[in-house]
Amino acid sequence: MLAGIASAKADLKSGRFTFRHPGPPPVVGAPDRRAQILERYGVYEQSVGDVYSLEGEAFRTAYNLIMEAALEQKLGATFWQRVNSEVKAQSDPAQYKLAPAH
């Protein structure tokens, strides 16, 4: 857990906001609206693999708690709500701007 805190603080000191999540890395070339929206704010997500361990979970949880607190200070408490609203709006088929077929 302490390693996760130390790692998050080091990343923040270098100016990087990153959130770690379990699972495989994204598919290369596949559009990821959430990642694109987050990058506009200077926030990145990093897959840490899909093999569970108690130590890895403790590291990730501690790391993300530090990041979340710093992000709320910088971008406000409603940051994640804003991101989720943008993702939903961009994923809604009614919002797609399709050109008419001729």
Summary of the structure (lengths in Angstrom):
residues: 102
radius of gyration: 16.4
end to end distance: 59.3
largest distance: 61.0
contacts: 225
relative contact order: 0.19
helix: 57%
strand: 12%
